[in-house]
Amino acid sequence: SQTIHQWPATLVQPVGSPLSLECTVEGTSNPNLYWYRQAAGRGLQLLFYSVGIGQISSEVPQNLSASRPQDRQFILSSKKLLLSDSGFYLCARGANVLTFGAGSRLTVL
Amino acid sequence: GESVGLHLPTLSVQEGDNSIINCAYSNSASDYFIWYKQESGKGPQFIIDIRSNMDKRQGQRVTVLLNKTVKHLSLQIAATQPGDSAVYFCAVAPGSARQLTFGSGTQLTVLP
């Protein structure tokens, strides 16, 4: 199984509050992991990817950070949320074809 | 870099008809192309992929056509069913998945 678990599924947070979205994956060890953001009615924007524990590459400068404390765990964080951080956050795994999790919908008020 | 665009943001078809969703890309070095289906509130699901050494690939009720000359990709769905209603994304890469560029998606609505 290459199942991807994301939580929470839905989150409403005030501006300025911290954020932690978690992603855990099953199956093959040492997977490539990704965080994407999807704004309403738009395509997917790659935020971070990781090829191993502690190895994080950021694709766009932003208010968010990512960490990979364990082989199958990928965390998206923020110290202070902005209104513009609202969106649908997707964790994915894969080398060529990506498999996506069910997503976490974040609303910042 | 790569830019990917879809020709129509929305498409409505009658149940049982064939659907065609189109996608254009800009980078002639792109060699891997994927179509995803995303149902409301869910993550995208892989449908079918094609590499640049092919111009057509068929799956179950779906066909992907690649025209490298005009940098155009299409997804054809035969005998469209209500369960096909979703947003369809094309994704294009010159190499690995981290270089995937996604289009903005086409919302397919199947009418009864």
Interface residues (C-beta under 8 A of the other chain):
Chain A: I4 N32 Y34 G41 R42 G43 L44 L46 Y49 S57 L90 A92 G94 A95 N96 V97 L98 T99 F100 G101 A102 G103 R105
Chain B: V4 P9 Y32 I34 Y36 G41 K42 G43 P44 Q45 F46 D49 F89 A91 A93 S96 A97 R98 L100 F102 G103 S104 G105
